């Protein structure tokens, strides 16, 4: 025998409720009664639906539920906690619609237990809170790290600047020694002092430029109209004396003046040539090419030798990055190529590298002429 419709409603898997316009129970099924712990007689005509809500639910009913039902005739997917007779709470999802029965306004309400949804939402909120706490901690640690890095870079700048004073004294003493008669051994010693002093001055210059680039507004340049070929040629000529046992050649292409800082270009070439001498094949020439076309000029330094691994090429212009093929005695602190990139950026130019076993290694910097 098939159960009656009334029996089906009473035993439905969801709570089914009829209330009047004020919320007083008119009908309630067995499922809803079991959820709240009351017999039907204790609810029908004696209690309002909103009376079973928590305090927050009562406020929501007053400010949202009742106005929405009055304005649009329905509410859906409202999640509220309902209070059991024993004082415990049960999360419910409620849907309601306004209908007219026998000339009277009736609110039909369907309720569904939302324990799983409630648990999921609570876990989601907890996860979000943990994520926010983790992000806040990461931000705090990043700020500490940035402060420490800034302090370290400022110290580098201060120490580098202060080192110039004793080096100036050494340079002056060297000049005085060179003005006096010296035997061959003494001349070689003075020459070594001179080379060491020059190297220390270049290192200090790189450290000061590094500090300016990292904690300032980038390297400063004094742009003026120059003959790029002439500036590059003078730099190559001076570097040839620094590396007397190596072949260093200059190739020119194109003509015309360009806007650039000649001193910065000399510094750039010095860093690139120094890098090529350290990592290039000793028996192969290092070639410096200056090219000028209609809108730009470029300076490229090429050497033969083992290629730079791709993973190193990707970060070669970052500070403290060095190749791996040179002996430790020949290595620098890894600022030369970083300074090259910063000089190019200061001229609104770019720096790049191409390195293969067949073609060798070429560092190319491209600058706008105007």
C-alpha positions in Angstrom: 0.0 0.0 0.0 1.4 3.4 -1.0 1.9 5.9 1.8 -0.3 9.0 1.7 1.1 12.4 0.7 0.7 13.6 4.3 2.8 10.7 5.5 5.4 11.4 2.9 5.7 15.0 4.1 5.9 14.0 7.7 8.7 11.5 7.0 10.6 13.7 4.4 14.4 13.9 4.6 14.1 17.6 5.0 12.3 19.8 7.6 9.0 21.2 6.3 7.3 24.0 8.1 4.3 26.3 7.6 4.1 29.6 9.5 1.8 32.5 9.4 3.1 36.0 8.4 4.5 36.6 11.9 6.4 33.3 12.0 4.1 31.3 14.3 4.1 27.6 13.5 1.0 26.3 11.7 2.3 22.9 10.5 5.6 21.1 11.1 6.8 17.7 10.0 8.3 14.9 12.1 11.8 15.5 10.7 12.0 19.1 11.8 10.7 18.2 15.2 13.4 15.6 15.7 16.0 18.2 14.8 14.9 20.7 17.4 13.8 18.2 20.1 10.2 19.4 20.4 6.8 17.6 19.8 4.6 19.3 17.2 2.1 20.4 19.9 4.9 22.4 21.6 5.5 24.3 18.4 2.2 24.7 16.5 0.4 27.8 17.6 2.8 28.2 20.6 6.1 29.2 19.1 7.6 31.2 16.3 10.2 29.9 13.9 12.6 32.8 14.7 12.3 32.0 18.4 14.4 28.9 17.7 17.2 30.8 16.1 20.4 31.9 17.9 20.8 35.6 18.7 22.5 36.2 15.4 19.8 34.4 13.5 17.1 36.4 15.2 18.8 39.6 14.1 19.1 38.3 10.6 15.5 37.3 10.6 14.5 40.8 11.6 16.8 42.8 9.3 16.9 40.5 6.2 14.6 37.5 6.3 11.3 39.3 7.0 11.9 42.3 4.7 12.9 40.0 1.8 9.9 37.8 2.1 7.7 40.9 2.2 9.4 42.5 -0.8 10.2 39.6 -3.1 8.1 36.7 -1.7 10.9 34.3 -1.2 14.4 33.7 0.3 16.8 30.9 -0.5 19.9 29.3 0.6 20.0 31.1 4.0 22.3 29.4 6.5 21.3 29.9 10.1 21.9 28.0 13.4 18.8 26.7 15.2 18.8 26.0 18.9 17.8 22.4 20.0 15.7 22.0 23.1 18.8 20.8 25.0 20.7 24.0 24.2 22.9 22.7 21.4 22.9 24.3 18.0 22.3 22.8 14.5 23.3 24.5 11.3 20.4 24.6 8.8 20.0 25.9 5.2 16.6 27.4 4.9 14.4 28.2 1.8 11.1 30.0 2.2 8.3 31.2 -0.1 5.1 33.2 0.6 1.9 31.5 -0.6 -1.8 32.1 0.0 -3.9 29.3 1.6 -7.6 29.7 2.2 -7.2 33.4 1.9 -4.4 33.6 4.4 -0.7 34.4 3.9 1.4 31.4 4.7 5.2 31.0 4.7 6.3 27.6 3.4 9.8 26.8 4.8 12.1 23.9 3.8 15.1 23.2 6.0 18.2 21.1 5.4 20.9 20.1 7.8 24.2 21.8 6.9 26.7 20.1 9.2 29.1 19.3 6.3 28.8 22.7 4.8 29.2 24.3 8.2 32.4 22.3 8.8 33.7 23.1 5.4 33.1 26.8 5.9 34.7 26.8 9.3 37.8 25.0 7.9 37.9 27.5 5.0 37.8 30.4 7.5 40.5 28.7 9.6 42.6 28.1 6.5 42.2 31.7 5.4 43.2 33.0 8.9 46.3 30.8 8.8 47.1 32.0 5.3 46.7 35.6 6.4 48.9 35.0 9.5 51.6 33.3 7.2 51.5 36.1 4.8 51.8 38.7 7.6 54.8 36.7 9.0 56.4 36.5 5.5 55.9 40.3 5.1 57.5 40.9 8.5 60.5 38.7 7.7 60.8 40.3 4.3 60.9 43.7 5.9 63.6 42.6 8.3 65.6 41.1 5.4 65.3 44.3 3.4 66.4 46.4 6.3 69.4 44.1 6.9 70.2 44.2 3.2 69.9 48.0 3.1 72.2 48.3 6.1 74.7 45.9 4.6 74.7 47.9 1.3 75.0 51.2 3.1 78.0 49.8 5.0 79.6 48.6 1.8 79.3 52.2 0.4 80.7 53.8 3.6 83.6 51.4 3.9 84.4 51.6 0.2 84.4 55.4 0.3 86.6 55.5 3.4 89.1 53.1 1.8 89.9 55.6 -0.8 91.9 57.8 1.6 94.6 55.2 2.5 94.7 54.1 -1.1 95.4 57.7 -2.1 98.3 57.7 0.3 99.7 54.5 -1.2 99.3 56.0 -4.7 101.2 59.2 -3.6 103.9 57.1 -2.0 104.3 55.1 -5.2 104.6 58.3 -7.3 107.3 59.5 -4.9 109.2 56.2 -5.2 109.0 56.3 -9.0 110.6 59.7 -9.0 113.7 58.4 -7.3 116.5 56.1 -8.7 115.5 52.5 -8.3 117.1 49.2 -9.3 115.3 46.6 -11.4 114.0 44.7 -8.4 112.7 47.8 -6.7 111.0 49.0 -10.0 109.2 45.6 -10.2 108.0 46.0 -6.6 106.7 49.5 -7.2 105.0 48.3 -10.4 103.3 45.5 -8.4 102.2 48.1 -5.8 100.8 50.2 -8.7 98.8 47.3 -10.2 97.4 46.3 -6.8 96.4 49.8 -6.0 94.7 50.2 -9.4 92.8 46.9 -8.9 91.8 48.0 -5.4 90.5 51.3 -6.8 88.5 49.5 -9.5 87.0 47.2 -6.8 86.1 50.2 -4.7 84.5 51.9 -7.7 82.4 48.8 -8.4 81.3 48.6 -4.8 80.3 52.3 -4.7 78.4 51.9 -8.0 76.8 48.7 -6.6 75.6 50.6 -3.6 74.3 53.5 -5.7 72.5 51.2 -8.0 70.8 49.1 -5.2 69.9 51.8 -2.7 69.9 54.9 -4.8 68.1 55.8 -8.1 70.6 53.9 -10.3 73.9 55.0 -11.7 74.4 58.5 -12.7 75.6 59.4 -16.2 76.7 62.7 -17.8 75.5 62.5 -21.4 77.3 64.5 -24.1 78.0 64.2 -27.8 81.0 61.9 -28.2 82.8 59.8 -30.9 82.0 56.3 -29.6 84.8 54.7 -31.7 87.3 57.1 -30.3 86.2 56.5 -26.7 86.3 52.7 -27.2 89.6 52.9 -29.0 91.2 54.8 -26.1 89.8 52.2 -23.6 91.1 49.3 -25.6 94.6 51.0 -25.9 94.8 51.4 -22.1 93.6 47.8 -21.5 96.2 46.5 -23.9 98.9 47.7 -21.4 97.0 46.0 -18.5 97.1 42.7 -20.3 100.4 42.8 -22.2 100.5 39.0 -22.9 97.0 38.9 -24.5 95.7 39.8 -27.9 93.2 42.6 -27.7 91.7 44.1 -30.9 89.2 46.8 -31.7 86.8 46.6 -34.7 84.8 49.6 -35.9 81.5 49.8 -37.9 79.5 52.9 -38.9 80.2 56.6 -38.2 78.6 59.5 -36.3 78.4 61.1 -32.9 76.3 59.7 -30.1 75.0 60.9 -26.8 76.8 59.0 -24.0 78.9 59.2 -20.9 82.4 58.4 -22.2 83.8 57.6 -18.7 81.0 55.1 -18.1 81.6 53.5 -21.5 85.3 53.1 -20.6 84.2 51.5 -17.3 81.8 49.2 -19.1 84.5 48.1 -21.6 87.0 47.5 -18.8 84.6 45.2 -16.9 83.7 43.2 -20.1 87.3 42.9 -21.2 88.4 41.9 -17.7 85.7 39.2 -17.7 86.8 38.0 -21.2 90.4 37.8 -20.1 89.5 35.7 -17.0 87.2 33.3 -18.7 88.4 33.3 -22.3 91.0 31.1 -23.9 94.4 32.6 -23.3 95.7 31.9 -26.8 92.7 33.5 -28.6 92.2 37.2 -29.1 89.5 39.3 -27.3 87.6 41.5 -29.8 85.9 44.7 -28.9 83.5 45.9 -31.6 81.9 49.3 -31.6 79.0 49.7 -34.1 77.0 52.8 -35.0 73.8 52.7 -37.1 71.0 55.3 -37.6 69.3 55.1 -34.2 71.6 53.2 -31.9 75.2 52.2 -31.2 76.5 49.1 -29.6 79.6 47.8 -27.9 80.3 44.0 -28.0 83.2 42.1 -26.4 83.9 38.6 -27.8 86.2 35.9 -26.5 86.8 32.2 -27.4 86.6 29.5 -24.7 84.2 27.3 -22.8 80.5 28.4 -23.1 78.6 29.8 -20.2 76.1 27.3 -19.0 72.5 28.3 -19.8 71.5 28.4 -16.1 74.3 30.8 -15.5 73.5 33.0 -18.5 70.0 33.5 -17.1 71.4 35.3 -14.0 74.8 36.4 -15.3 74.0 40.1 -14.8 72.8 39.7 -11.2 75.3 40.8 -8.5 77.6 38.2 -6.9 77.3 35.9 -10.0 80.5 34.4 -11.3 81.5 31.8 -13.8 82.9 28.5 -12.7 85.8 27.8 -15.0 88.3 30.4 -13.7 90.6 29.7 -10.8 89.7 31.2 -7.5 92.7 33.5 -7.7 91.3 35.2 -10.8 87.8 35.6 -9.6 86.3 39.0 -8.6 83.4 39.5 -6.2 81.0 39.2 -9.1 79.9 42.9 -9.6 81.5 43.6 -13.0 78.6 42.4 -15.2 76.0 43.9 -12.8 77.7 47.3 -13.2 77.7 46.7 -17.0 73.9 46.2 -17.0 73.4 49.2 -14.7 75.5 51.4 -17.0 73.5 50.3 -20.0 70.2 50.9 -18.1 71.4 54.4 -17.1 71.8 55.1 -20.9 68.3 53.6 -21.5 70.1 50.7 -23.2 70.3 46.9 -22.8 72.9 44.3 -22.0 72.8 40.7 -23.2 75.0 37.6 -23.6 75.3 34.8 -26.2 77.6 31.9 -25.5 78.1 28.6 -27.4 81.0 26.2 -27.8 81.2 27.0 -31.5 80.8 30.7 -31.5 82.4 31.6 -28.2 81.0 34.2 -25.8 79.8 37.7 -26.8 78.5 40.3 -24.4 76.6 43.0 -26.3 75.3 46.4 -25.0 73.0 48.5 -27.1 72.4 52.2 -26.6 70.1 54.8 -28.2 72.2 57.4 -30.0 70.0 60.3 -29.1 
